[in-house]
Amino acid sequence: MADIDGSQETKEYYLDVPARNEAFFLKGSGALDWGIQNRLSRIFNPASGKTVMLAIDHGYFQGPTTGLERVDVNIVPLVPYADALMLTRGILRSSIPSSCRNAIVLRASGGPSILKELSNEQIALDMEDAVRLNACAVAVQVFVGGEFETQSIHNLTRLVDAGNRHGVAVLGVTAVGKTLTRDAKYLRLACRICAELGAHIVKTYYCPDGFETVTASCPVPLVMAGGKKLPELDALKMAYNAVEQGASGVDMGRNIFQSDAPAAMIQAVRKVVHEGQKPEHAYDFYQALKHEKKVETPVGR
């Protein structure tokens, strides 16, 4: 039993200080459980409210994508500069060091390859395995307007239920496939459906006209998908415009790991997303790193 003879009565009740109950910093996330909020705060930098996610999950349907042939060689050196990694459990277990401190977002849907109908996905990950791998979120593709639209939406809702039970966030990815459009009207529809059905985060593509209406009508954090490979300055401009128009960050893959200087590119993207730096200045920064091979300490790390 503790010795209480010499203890003193506590006096610092701070009666003049109201009890603190800080609102959670992410849009639409204030009513979530503590565990999900904590995991989200590892994906999104609390200082900026933004994230730079590195997407390397392409192989789950298209095999060894250019730039991802050897994840251990090409991607592991980029890991310190990402807030979160979006990848499959196979690559996480086989190629990413367990000392990695990044937030992990696991691809949780799959099935067809590029040789088949892509919308015919099923849930491909048990939530218990996501917890076992210390994931902050799981990602599921939603094909609004696709042949297997209902099935993909059902995948989302089942994962949301499991995520809420285990305290793991769910990222709804609006897939456009080969035939669906990417205009603001379609993206508003797809993003809102994901959020309405419980996705804690939504990932979607950027559209030049009306993207601010997509972010405004989505009640949860929205991150911009990088999409196809663009020239570095164009990719930085797209990231800058998306954040300026309400995106809570980016989830880029090919525009980083297929760059001529991937480490320099991801650092330039961080400048745009977390510091609000103009794309032209971030591009100059990219060029300097590319030619000088300078390594900068990641922001917020």
N, C-alpha and C positions, 0 to 999 in steps of 0.2 A: 504493500500500500504506500502511496506517495506520502512524503513527509509534508504535512500542511501546517505544522506549528509555526514555521517562520514565514509563511506566505502572507502577502499583503492584499487587502481588498482592492479589487480593480477599480480605478477611478476614471479612466479615460473612456467615457461613453460617447464623447463628441456630441453632446445633446444639441449643439448649435449647427451640426452638419447633417443635412438631409441624407437619407439612405440613397446610395447610388444604384442606378439601374440603367446602364448604358444601352442605347438602342443598337442593334446589330447593324453593321455598316453596309450590308448588301441589299439591294433593291428586292422587295417582296419576300425577304427571308426572316423577318422579325419573329414570326410565329413558329419557326422550326425548333426542333429539339436541340439541346445543347450540343449533342454529339455531331449532328449534321452541321450546325453552325461552326463548330470547331474545325471540322473537315473542310468546309468551304473557305474558312479563313486561312487554310494552308494552300488552297488553290489560288485564291485572290489575295494579293498583297494588301493588308489592312491600311497601309499608309496611303496608297494610291487608289485602292478599290478596284484595281485592274489585275489582269493576269496575262502572262505570255506562256501559253501552252505549246509544247512541241509535239506535234502529231506524227507518230511513226507506226500507226496501226494499219497501214495500207496493205500489208502482206496478207491480211486475213481473207481477202478476196481476190487479190491480184498477184500474189506471190512475191518474189524478190524484186521489188520496185527499184528503179535506178536511184542510187544513193543509200539504199537500205540493204544492199547485198550482204554487208558485214556490219551489223549493228554495233558489235564490240569495237570495231575499228573506227567507223565513221560517226556514230551517234554518241557513244559514251563520253567523248571529249566535250560534247555540247551540253551535257546534262547540267553542269553547274550554272548555266545561264538561263535555264528554264524554270519557271515557277511550278510547272506541272508537266508530267509526261503522260501522253495519251497513247496507250499501247495494249497489246494482247498479253494475257497471262503467260503464254509460251515464251514470248520475247523477254518479259520481265524476269521470269525464272532462269532463263538460259543465258541472258546477255547483259543484264543490268546489275551492277554490284549491289549487294544488300546493304552497303553503307550509304547508299543513295538517300538523301534527305528530302528529295522533291516530293510534292504531292503526286499521287498516282491515280490516274483515271483509266480504268480497265474497259476495253471493248467487251461488251456483254451480249452482242447479237452477231449472228453470222449464219452461214449455211451455203448459199450459192457462190460460185466463183464468177469471174468475168465471162465465163463461157455459158452461163445460165441467166435466168431472170433474177436480177439483183434484189428485187423487192420481196422475194420469197425467203425471208430470214426467219429464224427462230431464236429464242433465248439460248445463248451458248455459254453461259457462265452462271454458276450457282452463287447466290449472295454470300453464303458461308465461305466460299473460296475467296471472294473479294475481301471479306473481313480478315481471313487468314493471311492474305497478302498485304494487309494494312492499307487498302485502297481508300482514297477519299471520296471517289465517285465511280460509277459505272456508266458507260455510254451505250446508247441503243439507237439504231437507225430507224427513223420513222418516214415512211414513203407515202406522204399525203398525195392522193391522186394516182398512186401506183397500182399495179395489178393486185398486189397483196396488201393494200392499204390497211384494212381492218386487222389483219394478222399482225402487222408491224405495230399498230397502235395498241393492240392487246399485249404485245411484248413489253411496250413501255409501261402500261398500267400494272402488269404483274411485277415488273422490276421496281416501280415506285412503291408498291405495297411492301415488297421485301426490303427495300431500302429504308423505308420508314420504320420497319420493325428492328432493323439492325443499326440504324443511325448512319447510313451511307447515302450520299447524294446521288441523284440520277441526272445524267446529261442526255437530253433529247436532241438528236442530230437530224436536222431536216434534210433528207436526201432528195435530190432532184433527178437522179438517174440520167438516162440518155435523152428522154423526150420531154420532161417537165420543164417549164419555164423558170426563170429566176428573177421575175419582176417583183416589185413591191407588193402588188396585190396577192400574188401566190405566197410570198414569204410571210406576209402578215397572217394569212390563213394558217400556214403550216406551223409557224412559231406559236401562235395563240393556242392552237389545238394542243401542242405539246405542254404548254404551261397550264392550260385549263385541266388537263388530265394528270397533273401532278409533277411534271419535271421540275427539278430544282434549278437547273441551268438549261439554256437552249443554245445550240450551235447552229449557225446558218450562214449563208453566203451573203456577200455584199452586193448591193445593186446601186448604180450611180444615181438613179432617180427615186427619191422617196424612201431611202433607207431609214431616215429619222422616224418615219411613221411605223416602220417595222419595230424599231427599238421601243418607241413610245407605247405601242399597243401590246408589247410583251411584258407582263408584270413581274418577270423574274430576270436575273442577269442573262444577257445575251452575249455570246462571244462569236467573233467573225471567223469563218473558215477561210483558210488561205487559198484553196482551190488550185487551179493549174499554175505551173511555173510562169512567172512574169519577170521582166527585167527588174533588177533590185530596186531602182528608184520608183518604179511603178508599184511594186509590192509595198514599199514604205508609204507611198501616197495613199494606197488603199487602206492600209492599217490606220494611218492618221485620220483619214476621213471617217472611217467606221467608228473610231473612238470619239471623235468630235461630234458625231451624230448619235451618240448614246450607247455604243457597244462597251461592254465591261472588259474588253481585252480581245485577244486573238488566239486562235488555235491553228498555227501554221505548220505545215510539213514541207512540201516540195519547194516552197519559196525560201526555205532555210536550208534543208539538207541537200538540195540540188543547186544551191548557189555556188559560185566560183570560190567563195570563202565563207563556209557555213558558220564558223565561230564568229567572224566579223559581222555577218548578217544578223544572227540572233541578238548580238549586242546592240546593233543599230535598231532593231525592232523594239528592244527594251527602252531605248532612248525615246522612241515615239510614244510607246504605250504608257510607260510609267512616269516619264518626265514631260510629256507633251511637246517634245522637240519637233520642230518643223521637219518634214521629210527630206528636204534638200540638205539641211544641216546633218541629219542622221545619215544621209548618203555620203556626205563628206567624211563623217566619222567612220563609216564602213570602208571607204576607200583608204583612209589612213591606216586602219587596222589591217586591211588586206595587204597593203604594201609594206608596212612596218612590222607586221606580225606581232602587234602589240596585244597584250592580254590585259583586260580591265576587270577589276573585281565587280561581280554582278551587283546591280542595285538591289538592296533589300536582302542580301545574302551575307 
